[in-house]
Amino acid sequence: MKNAAKKVRSLRNYSLIAGLVLASALAFQNNAWSWGGGAEPAVVIPAPAKDEPAGTSHSETALFAGGCFWGIQGVFQHVKGVTSAVSGYAGGEAQTASYEQVSNGDTGHAESVKVTFDPTQVTYGELLHIFFSVGHNPTELNRQGPDTGSQYRSAVFPLNQAQADVAKAYIAQLDASHSYSEPLVTKVENNAHFYPAEAYHQNFLNDNPDYPYIVVNDLPKIKDLKQHFPADYREQPVLVKGVNP
């Protein structure tokens, strides 16, 4: 995502670098690989055999980490039944939950997305199915595409025991099915305290569809979501209008 001079730092003054972004876009076709080499294709995997039991609640929260939160947020914003997807940090302490510090890779945080959803429309297991299939590559250890460091690790942060049971069972199922050429490295982590990322990170994919990193690494994920999960895909994303802890 951003290890190239930690580019997002400059986005605090995004209007000041708009010209640079446009210039980068002009050079993009000849230099795309410097932005990551492109998203990996989606992997067709079986749906989870185990899911949360049916309930009557219309609101539940899940927490996922799979590399740059721009792409993960963008994917879940296009999933039917999702009512909110907020980029942020999980796995570390409150005092280090900032992009400046997390980018150093030593805070324990992972770039994460908090997904609020209606389990009568989309289940936790279905979200995991999308997360592992089109959201990211769960076989890459402490990296995702061009981004390296523990802050880009593959992780699931269950918010209750049922989610933990489903996530662990699904990881074991995928390993046993040999859906991937390598074993999954996704960790099921306990420290599920979530801290929203800075405002300039929210809705980044939606607001910057021509940004070279987004074009190369993240827009293909939206295309894969539409192709492989047509019943779950919605054209209009649910966008962050305000960020709450």
N, C-alpha and C positions, 0 to 999 in steps of 0.2 A: 504493500500500500504506500508506505510513506517513508521508508527508511532512507530514500534518496533525499538527503539533507533535511529529513523530517519536514516534508513540504507543508504539512498542515499548519505548522506554526505560523507560516506567513499568511495563512488564510484568515487570521484575525483581522487582517487588513486586505480582505479579498479584493476590494475594488481597486486597490493600488497595484495589484499584480494581474489584473484582468488582461492587460496587454501581453504579459508574459505567457499567460495560459493560452491565449490565442496564437501566439508565436509557436508555442509548443505543439499546438494542434496542427499547425501547418507542416511541422517537421515530423508529425506523428507517424505517417505512413512509412517513412524511411527509418524510423528509430523506435518502433513500437516495442521491440524486445527490451529496451532499457526500462520500460514501465512494467515489465513482468513477464512478457512472452505470451500472454493470453490466458484466459481461464481454462482450466482443465474441463473436458467434457463431463456431462453428468453421468453417473453410474446407475444403471437400472438395478435396483435391489428389491428384495421382497419387503412387503409391509411387515411391521412388527406383529409377531404372533400373540404378544401380550400387550394389553393396553389398560389404561385406567378404567375402573368400573363406571358404568353409566350413572350419572347423577342428575340433579335438577338445577345445579348452579349454572348461571349464565356468565360467570366471570372467573377465570383462573389465570395465574401468572406462571411463566416459564422463563428460564434463563439459559442462554446458549452462548458459547464462544467458539468461533471458527475462523480465526484470522481477522482481517480488517473488518471492523464493524460497519463500514459503509455498505458492503455487499450483503452481509447477513441481514442488516436492517432492511435494505431494499427488497430482498427476497420476501421476508415475512410481511412487509407492507403490502405485498400483492397477493396474500393468501386470504381466501374467504374465511370469515370467522374470527380473524385477528382484528382486535379493536385498537391496539396500540403496539408500536415497536420502537423502543427507545435505545439509542446507542449509549454505552457507558463502560464501566469498569467493574470487575468482580474478582475476588480471590485475594485481595490485599486489604490494607487499612484505609480508613477515611482520609487520613492526612496525606496519603500519597496518590489519591484518586484524581490525578490531573494528567492531561496529555503529556505535558512536559516531563513529568516524572515517570509515568508509565512507559514512555518511549525508551527509557534507559534499560528496560528489561529486568530490573532488579527489585521491583516492588511487590511481586507476587500476583499482581493484577493481570487479567487477560482482557483484551478488548472484547466486550460482550454486548448482547442485546437482550433487553427485557421485553418479553412478548406477553401481552395480555390478550386473552382469547376467550371465545364463547365455546365451552366444551360440548354444547349441544349442536354446534355447527362444524367444528374441527376438533379432534381429540389431541391429547398430548402425544400419543403414539404417531398420529399423522404428522404432527409438527416435526417429530424426530425423523420420520421417513423423509420429509423434504430437506431437513437439515443435513442428513447424511448423504442424500442422493444429489441434490443440486446446490446446496448451500456452501459446501466446502469439501476438501479432501481429508477424511479422517485418518489417513495413514501417514501424514506428514508430521513429524515430531518437532514441536517448537518452531513451526514455520507454516506459511501458507502461501504458495506461489512465490512471489518475489520478496515477501516479508519474512524476516527471520527474528527469532527471539521468543522467550517464553510468553510474552504478551500476545503472541499470535497462536498460541496453542489451541488444540481441539479439546474442548471441555464442556461438560454439562453440569449445571448447578441445580440439583433438585431442590424444590421448595417444600416437599413433603415426602413421606415414605413411599407413597404410591408412585410418585414420579421417579424416585430412586430405583424402585423395583423394576419399573418399565424400562428405564434407561439401561440398567445393567443387563437385563434380559435381552434387550435388543442388540446391544454390543456383542454379547455372547452369540446370539443368533447370526449376526452378520459375519462374525469370524468363522463360525461353523459352516456357513454357506459358501465361504470362499468367494464372496461377491467382489472382493478386491484382490489384487495381486499380492498385497502385503497385509499384515495384521493391522487392525485398528489400534491407534495410540490414544484415542479419546479417553480422558479421565472423567470419572464421576466424582466431583469435588463437593466438599461439605460447606465451604465458606461462601454462602450464597448472599452475602451482603452486596447490594448493588448501588453504584454511585453513577448518576447520569453524567454523560460527557458534556463538554462545552457546547453551547448552542450552535456554533458553526459546523459541528459534526452532524447535527440532526438533519434528516432528509437529504443528505449530501448527494446520494445517487439521483434522486428525483430532481434536485435543483441544479445539478451539474452534469447532465447527460452527455455533454461534449468533452468533459474533462478526460484527458488521455488515459489516466489510470482506470477510470470508470468504464470507458469504452473497451479497453483491452480486457480487464479482469472481472468486471461486475455485470455489465449489460448482458453478456452471454448467460449468466445465471438466471436472469429474468426470462430470457428466451427459453432456456431449458425448463424452467418452472412451467411456463405456458404449454410447452410441448409434452412434458412427461406427467404433469399433474393438471390436465385441463379442467377437471371438475373442481379443483381447489383454487384455480387462478382467477383473479379479478383484475380487470384492466386499470381501474382507478385505485391507486394506492391509498392506504390510510396513513395520513401524515401526522407528524408530531406538531401540535399547536402550542404546547406548553410542556415543560419538563418538570416532573415532580420526583423527589427521591424515592 
